[in-house]
Amino acid sequence: MLWVRVCLFVYTTALCTLSLVSISNRALPIQHIDKLWHFCAFSILSLLAAYASRNWRQYYSLLAIGFALGIAIELAQANFTNHRLGEWQDQFANSVGLLWVCILAQSNKLPKLVFSP
């Protein structure tokens, strides 16, 4: 379980860093595709949190931190960068990603959680 916590820490650090640096804009020509990336990024964060947690209380605490992290990232993008936009739609996609994995975990759709619903 220690390796999952290390992965969670490394992933969270990378997520924060990549959310604030300038990345070339070679997006697919699909409107709002970035919302899918937000959803996927925070789904992975939630999945790592599920496997790093010892019980539901700890998992819910990590989800709350993930939600706050999403807000903090969007606020930082809006206020401290010239190359990124902080949007409430991004935070919505972040939240849906977090909650989607939580629903999967609660319905026993994730294999071998340390704790059970």
SULGIWO-V350136 format. One record per pair of residues at least 12 apart in sequence whose ideal C-beta (glycine too) atoms are under 10 Angstrom apart, sorted by the first residue. I is the first residue (numbers start at 0). GAP is how many residues later the second one is. D is the distance in whole Angstrom. If there is no record, write none. Layout:
i = [I:I]
gap = [GAP:GAP]
d = [D:D]
This chain:
i = [0:0:0:0:0:1:2:2:3:3:3:3:3:3:3:3:4:4:4:4:4:5:6:6:6:6:7:7:7:7:7:7:7:7:7:7:8:8:9:10:10:10:10:10:10:11:11:11:11:11:11:11:13:14:14:14:14:14:14:14:14:14:15:15:15:15:17:17:18:18:18:18:18:18:18:18:18:18:18:18:18:19:19:19:19:19:19:19:20:20:20:21:21:21:21:22:22:24:31:31:31:33:33:33:33:33:34:34:34:34:34:34:34:34:35:35:36:36:36:37:37:37:37:37:37:37:37:37:37:37:37:37:38:38:38:38:38:38:38:38:38:39:39:40:40:40:40:40:41:41:41:41:41:41:41:41:41:41:41:41:41:41:41:41:41:42:42:42:42:42:42:42:42:42:42:43:43:44:44:44:44:44:44:44:44:44:44:45:45:45:45:45:45:45:45:45:45:45:45:45:45:45:46:46:46:46:46:46:46:46:47:47:47:48:48:48:48:48:48:48:48:48:49:49:49:49:49:49:49:49:49:49:49:50:50:50:50:50:50:51:52:52:52:52:53:53:54:54:54:54:55:55:55:55:55:55:55:56:57:57:58:58:58:58:58:58:58:59:61:62:62:62:62:62:62:63:65:65:65:65:65:65:65:66:66:66:66:66:68:68:69:69:69:69:69:69:69:69:70:70:70:70:70:71:72:72:72:72:73:73:73:73:73:73:73:74:76:104]
gap = [50:51:52:53:113:50:48:49:43:44:45:46:47:48:49:110:43:44:46:47:48:46:37:41:44:45:36:37:39:40:41:42:43:44:45:54:39:43:38:30:33:34:36:37:38:33:36:37:50:53:54:57:27:26:27:29:30:51:54:55:58:79:53:56:57:60:23:55:19:22:50:51:53:54:55:57:58:62:65:67:71:53:56:57:60:61:63:64:60:62:63:59:60:61:62:60:61:58:57:58:61:51:53:55:56:59:52:54:55:57:58:59:61:62:57:61:53:56:60:32:35:36:49:51:52:53:54:55:56:57:58:59:51:53:54:55:56:57:58:59:61:53:57:29:32:52:53:56:21:24:25:27:28:31:48:49:51:52:53:54:55:56:57:58:59:50:51:53:54:55:56:57:58:59:61:53:57:17:18:20:21:24:25:49:52:53:56:13:16:17:20:21:48:51:52:53:54:55:56:57:58:59:50:51:53:54:55:57:58:63:14:18:53:12:13:14:16:17:49:52:53:56:12:13:51:52:54:55:56:60:63:64:65:54:59:60:61:62:63:62:52:60:61:62:60:61:58:59:60:61:46:49:50:57:59:60:61:58:56:57:42:43:46:47:54:55:56:42:36:32:35:36:38:39:42:34:28:29:31:32:33:35:36:24:27:28:31:32:25:29:20:21:22:23:24:25:27:28:15:17:20:23:24:14:13:17:18:21:12:13:14:15:16:17:20:16:13:12]
d = [8:7:9:8:7:9:10:10:10:6:9:9:5:5:9:9:9:10:9:5:9:9:10:6:9:8:10:8:10:4:6:10:8:5:10:8:9:9:9:9:7:7:10:6:10:7:8:9:10:9:8:7:10:6:8:8:7:10:8:10:8:10:7:8:6:9:9:10:9:8:9:9:10:5:9:8:7:9:7:10:9:7:6:7:7:6:9:7:8:8:9:8:9:4:8:8:9:9:8:10:9:10:9:9:7:8:9:6:7:8:4:9:9:10:8:10:9:8:10:8:10:10:9:8:5:8:9:4:5:9:9:7:10:9:5:8:9:6:4:9:8:9:7:9:10:9:8:7:10:7:9:9:6:10:10:10:7:4:7:8:3:5:9:9:9:10:9:9:4:7:9:6:5:10:9:8:8:9:9:10:5:8:9:9:7:7:8:9:8:7:6:10:10:6:4:8:7:4:6:10:9:8:9:10:10:5:10:9:9:7:9:10:9:9:4:6:8:6:8:8:9:9:8:9:6:8:8:5:10:6:6:9:9:9:8:10:9:7:7:9:9:8:7:7:6:6:10:8:5:10:10:9:8:10:6:9:7:9:10:8:10:8:7:10:9:10:8:8:9:10:6:8:9:6:10:9:8:9:9:5:10:10:10:9:8:6:6:9:8:10:8:5:9:9:4:7:9:8:9:10:6:8:9:10:8:8:8:8:4:7:7:10:6:5:8:9:8:7]
